[in-house]
């Protein structure tokens, strides 16, 4: 593979990939297949349609989540990618290494998405069997908001966020020679794990506000990018947490409780 080490080539390529992901999501949301971007349809996979139908539908959900990850999360890791590009700019295999970093990063988010969708599938099954949940559907909106708001004040949130906000020290810590390709993949995966660690609760809000809503994707993606990349981004975490908690509490008190079982 011919190296693309020059900043004027690589950065626009990554930005173009992110832009393409947003455009694809926008078109997909308005297509007849737009329901596959929504978590609400995940609980209704047609098991009676045979293995091919199940694999097709599951593949569409996986593709939708991957596009959302590229569109929302890849912009937040551009400082690390650029730092790694500068440190490897003299290597002949620098383009392959950069691609492996990105693949490792996206791979972690894909694994998280798989787990989140399985958890959501379990919630759908619980909903079908619980008359209380059917009478109190607001729980599915308030729950993620309260969880995300509370997590904004946790020590784990700030520990992972600090790792994501220091791309140079992160790369130096994880780039130590040896098998360069394996290390590049692992470096991206490690960064992905810390990114999931600080952003998982905000990403789960997609299940509360609608996973197929491009407007909410843009808003949440912007918030996470500011938290991770802006000099004052860390100061946003607490006010955002308070706002999410207030929103969740408002939903709780605006809905009558039903104790029917």
C-alpha positions, 0 to 999 in steps of 0.5 A, a space after each residue: 500500500 502506498 503511504 499517505 503520510 502527508 497531513 494534507 492527504 490523510 486528514 482530509 481522507 479521515 474527514 471525508 470518511 466521517 462526512 460520508 458516514 453522516 450523509 449515509 446515515 441521513 439518506 438511510 434514515 429517510 429510506 425504507 430501511 430506516 427502521 434498522 437504525 432504530 433500536 426499537 426494531 431490534 427486538 422484532 427480528 424475524 426468527 421465522 424467516 430462516 437463518 438468511 433473514 436473521 443474518 441479513 437483519 442483524 447485518 443491517 443493525 451492525 452496519 447502522 451501528 458502525 456508521 453511527 460510531 464512525 460519524 459520532 466517535 471517530 471525530 473525537 479521536 482525531 487528536 490521537 490519530 494525528 499524534 500517531 501520524 506525526 510519530 510514525 511519519 517517517 515509516 514506510 508502513 505509516 498508512 497501514 499503521 494508521 488504518 490499524 489504529 482506526 480499526 482497533 478503535 472502531 472494533 471496540 465500539 462495535 463490540 460495545 454496540 453488540 452488547 448494548 443491542 443484546 441488552 436492549 433485546 433483553 429489555 424488549 423481552 422483559 417488556 413483553 412479559 411485564 404488565 408493569 413495564 407496559 403501563 410505565 413505558 416512561 421508565 425506558 426514557 427516564 432510566 438512561 437519562 438518570 444513569 447517564 447523568 449520574 455517571 457524569 459525576 463518577 470517578 471512572 468517567 473522569 479517569 477515562 476522560 483524562 486518558 482520552 484528553 492526553 493523546 501524546 502521553 497515551 501514544 507514548 505509553 502504548 507504542 513501544 516497538 516490537 510487532 508494529 502492526 499488532 501494537 497499532 491495532 492494540 493501541 487503537 483498541 486500548 484507546 477505544 476502551 477508554 473512550 467507551 469508558 467515558 462515553 458509554 452512558 451518553 451513547 446509550 442515550 441513543 436508546 432513549 431518544 431514538 437511535 435512528 435520529 440524525 439530529 440527536 446523533 449530531 448533538 450527542 456527538 458534538 457533546 462528546 467531541 467537546 468533552 474530549 478535545 476542547 481545552 475547557 471540555 472537562 468542565 462540561 461534564 458536571 453541568 451536563 450531568 446535572 441537566 440529564 439528571 434534571 431531565 430524567 427526574 422531570 420525566 419521573 414526576 410527570 408520569 403517574 406511577 402504575 403499580 399494576 403487575 
